Amino acid sequence: MQTEQTQRMLRVMPREMRMMTERIFSLTGLPKAFFLAMQDIVMYSQKLGLGGFALLDERFEQLKQADPARIEILSEQNSRLELDAGGQHAWFVAYSLVDLLGELAQRLDTVHIIVRNVLDPDELQVAVPLAARCGLRASLTADEEPLLVASLHPLFGELRRDEPLLWELLQSGAQIDAELWWRIYHLAQKALTPDSVVSRRHAGPLIVNDDGSVIGRRDNDDETDISFLTSPKIGRVEEEGAPS
């Protein structure tokens, strides 16, 4: 018998988490390549028991004001580097950290990066699994200031071993509160064109004109049935058994 708490939880798979994240970040005005990179970060945060989608919901207005260009290196000495996050959210700093860790690790056995002036520093934990996919073994220590330590780690070419967190997500998804998920869903819907007859005719890589002519893709093996878009019966409910 399910408890009330269990009934309120949804198991959400990576496809849906990535889709909602992409749509929500497309509302921020950030470069497309940048917000596409955010897809896994929120998902990883959720799976790691960090802020996840609740934090995305809470911080969205602040995230819209992001300026990743403010991130800069303060100093570098031997294997130790200090990074000024410029007041940016940890999610927007994670990939820069992974890039720096990877570059330094090619030259040094073990590298250390201190991160200053970052919003929600605990969320830098997402950089650890992101680093794993780049052949880095990383760890985060969050005492007074976040410190990431990393070294090279060989990739095996097997997802289960190279990216165990992503493997687990692909196998079992992540548990998300149902009420929260539907708030995320409705926020993501704002990125879509409102449904209408016109929007339906412009969906995908083609446009269907009023007369049924098609502009755009004409694949020889395309079996898409577009007749319903131009049918005079659109919007009318046919009575079962009614004469034609």
PyMOL commands that set and color helices and strands:
alter all, ss='L'
color gray80, all
select helices_A, chain A and resi 4-7+14-25+32-37+39-47+52-63+68-70+90-105+121-132+159-162+164-172+178-189+197-201+227-230
alter helices_A, ss='H'
color red, helices_A
select strands_A, chain A and resi 9-12+72-77+80-84+111-116+136-142+146-152+174-177+206-208+214-216
alter strands_A, ss='S'
color yellow, strands_A
deselect
rebuild
show_as cartoon
